[in-house]
Amino acid sequence: MSESNDRADGARADGRKILLQCTPAEIEQLVAAAGGKKFQAKSVRRWVLERGVDDFNKMSDLSKDVAKKLSESCVAVENRVRESRKAPDGTVKLLLELRDGSTIETVWMHGGSDVSGGGTVCISTQVGCAMACKFCASGMNGVVRNLDTYEILEQLSRARQVAPFGRIVVMGIGEPALNLSNVLAALDEVTSPDGLNISARKITISTIGIPEKMKGFLKTEKPYSLAISLHAPNDALRRELIPTAGKVTIRELLMFANHYFKQTGREVTFEYVLLRKVNDRMAQERELAGVLRGARACVNLIPYNPIPGSPYGRPDEETCREFREVLRSCGVVATIRWSKGVEADAACGQLRIARLEAPAAKKI
């Protein structure tokens, strides 16, 4: 862990501002103080957020003097890439170190081809996770803190250094519903014409399913795609796999899914991680089909991405396909999301946990 740059009041020790933490008006002031024109403030922000440029000297429409002075008063991107891994399928996982030495993960993946570039970025919302799903690496050491809005946005800047993207999934480390205000503020920037101008329909938010928190997604009045972690066909097994699920029932989640569809016109996706001989058996296939029959929702089956030391295993492909076909035969829309970037430890939290447990990670 590196030494923190923070002062007690939360500011950087060197007094410099963090660009994406500033309002547009504050960026105008910074640019003007550096000798630039106020209209250049939008350009500077685009360089960082849209193009992934983290050095003012590489912004070609700034004079050398303005770039130098901006560097003295401002930091383009606060986080740093501690490690980058690329899998044979092209998936790139970034381990990012934040200003306090904490680490998070961001993943760039192929997929979602469109005019804006064809990639999909998976972003984190917390340092660690409090949900304690038994099969997930993200929550192995609990939750440390929420990410600030700018820390969420900076992940997109780093991802843009890998390649263009046109879709975002909020499925990385952390529970978005427990950091809702910062997550939605960041997504407001993402969907804004002055930001990344990405349609809300190309953004998916994944949540464990906390009814009182999920109401916040309805208040946005934006048609984000919503994915709810289900992972079991009945409440007893779900609570075993997700101890923090508490008294929330699958029936309540289905009611919310129907309400979300009525308000936004968007069907909720139920995510179901397939665990060998735990939730992938024939009886469970039919039980899940019965629960979801008639719901305005679909199921995304995810073959488990094994974690070293975990007691859970990954079903074979035949079992996964059979599970999907049983659901489809009962009228339930079901797909399989085959894992990407397995060789890059791309499952949520894997790389971070590996580095936390390692004696000393190589810094790049």
HELIX and SHEET records of a PDB file:
HELIX    1   1 LEU A   19  GLN A   21  5                                   3    
HELIX    2   2 PRO A   24  ALA A   33  1                                  10    
HELIX    3   3 GLN A   40  LEU A   49  1                                  10    
HELIX    4   4 PHE A   56  LYS A   58  5                                   3    
HELIX    5   5 LYS A   64  SER A   73  1                                  10    
HELIX    6   6 THR A  149  VAL A  162  1                                  14    
HELIX    7   7 PRO A  176  ASN A  179  5                                   4    
HELIX    8   8 LEU A  180  THR A  191  1                                  12    
HELIX    9   9 ALA A  200  LYS A  202  5                                   3    
HELIX   10  10 PRO A  211  LYS A  219  1                                   9    
HELIX   11  11 ASP A  235  LEU A  241  1                                   7    
HELIX   12  12 PRO A  243  ALA A  245  5                                   3    
HELIX   13  13 ILE A  250  THR A  264  1                                  15    
HELIX   14  14 MET A  282  LEU A  292  1                                  11    
HELIX   15  15 GLU A  317  SER A  329  1                                  13    
HELIX   16  16 VAL A  342  ALA A  344  5                                   3    
HELIX   17  17 GLN A  350  GLU A  357  1                                   8    
SHEET    1   A 2 LYS A  17  ILE A  18  0                                        
SHEET    2   A 2 CYS A  74  VAL A  75  1                                        
SHEET    1   B10 ARG A  80  LYS A  86  0                                        
SHEET    2   B10 VAL A  92  GLU A  97 -1                                        
SHEET    3   B10 THR A 103  HIS A 110 -1                                        
SHEET    4   B10 GLY A 119  CYS A 122 -1                                        
SHEET    5   B10 ARG A 167  VAL A 170  1                                        
SHEET    6   B10 ILE A 203  THR A 207  1                                        
SHEET    7   B10 SER A 225  SER A 229  1                                        
SHEET    8   B10 VAL A 268  LEU A 274  1                                        
SHEET    9   B10 ALA A 297  PRO A 303  1                                        
SHEET   10   B10 ALA A 334  ILE A 336  1                                        
SHEET    1   C 2 GLN A 126  GLY A 128  0                                        
SHEET    2   C 2 VAL A 143  ASN A 146 -1                                        
END                                                                             
